[in-house]
């Protein structure tokens, strides 16, 4: 279910609520002092924006890929395997 950000126009408080789209519409109609705040995340809330460092296995795979790839400058930057 989506998580939406809201602002209480009376207090300036910004908060999250988990609800369906139809529940959101009803909530905003019933609470005229509450407005919807645009957010980057529609599902899961702000905690989903936290970046995680790739694990060692992923870094090893990327390292092997880069060892086998070079940029062919004659082909306008396309990667080619040698």
C-alpha positions as CSV (number, residue, x, y, z in Angstrom):
1,X,0.0,0.0,0.0
2,X,1.4,3.5,-0.9
3,X,2.8,5.9,1.7
4,X,1.9,9.5,1.3
5,X,3.4,12.7,2.8
6,X,1.1,15.3,4.2
7,X,1.4,18.8,5.7
8,X,-0.8,20.2,8.4
9,X,-1.2,23.8,7.2
10,X,-2.1,25.0,10.7
11,X,1.1,23.7,12.4
12,X,3.5,23.1,9.4
13,X,4.0,19.5,10.6
14,X,4.9,17.1,7.8
15,X,3.9,13.4,8.3
16,X,3.4,10.2,6.5
17,X,0.4,7.9,6.2
18,X,-0.1,4.6,4.6
19,X,-3.4,4.4,2.7
20,X,-4.9,3.6,-0.7
21,X,-5.5,6.3,-3.3
22,X,-9.2,6.4,-2.5
23,X,-8.5,6.7,1.2
24,X,-6.1,9.6,0.5
25,X,-8.8,11.5,-1.5
26,X,-11.4,11.0,1.3
27,X,-8.8,12.0,4.0
28,X,-8.0,15.3,2.2
29,X,-11.7,16.1,1.7
30,X,-12.4,15.5,5.4
31,X,-9.4,17.5,6.6
32,X,-9.2,20.7,4.6
33,X,-6.2,21.9,6.8
34,X,-4.1,19.0,5.5
35,X,-2.4,19.1,2.1
36,X,-0.6,16.5,0.1
37,X,3.2,17.0,-0.2
38,X,5.0,15.7,-3.3
39,X,7.5,13.0,-2.5
40,X,10.1,10.9,-4.3
41,X,8.8,7.6,-2.9
42,X,5.3,6.2,-3.4
43,X,5.8,2.9,-1.7
44,X,7.6,2.3,1.6
45,X,8.4,5.8,2.7
46,X,11.5,7.8,3.0
47,X,13.6,4.9,4.4
48,X,13.7,3.4,0.9
49,X,15.9,6.3,-0.3
50,X,18.8,5.3,1.9
51,X,21.6,4.0,-0.3
52,X,23.4,0.8,0.6
53,X,27.0,0.0,-0.2
54,X,27.3,-2.9,-2.7
55,X,28.5,-6.1,-1.1
56,X,31.9,-7.6,-1.9
57,X,30.5,-10.0,-4.4
58,X,29.0,-7.3,-6.5
59,X,32.2,-5.2,-6.4
60,X,34.2,-8.3,-7.5
61,X,31.8,-8.9,-10.5
62,X,32.0,-5.2,-11.5
63,X,35.8,-5.3,-11.3
64,X,36.0,-8.4,-13.6
65,X,33.7,-6.7,-16.1
66,X,35.9,-3.5,-16.1
67,X,39.1,-5.6,-16.6
68,X,37.7,-7.1,-19.7
69,X,36.2,-4.0,-21.2
70,X,37.9,-1.0,-22.8
71,X,36.5,2.1,-24.6
72,X,37.1,2.0,-28.3
73,X,37.5,5.7,-29.0
74,X,37.1,5.2,-32.7
75,X,33.5,4.0,-32.2
76,X,32.4,7.1,-30.3
77,X,32.8,5.6,-26.8
78,X,31.1,2.3,-27.3
79,X,32.4,-0.5,-25.1
80,X,34.1,-3.4,-26.8
81,X,35.6,-6.6,-25.5
82,X,39.1,-7.4,-26.4
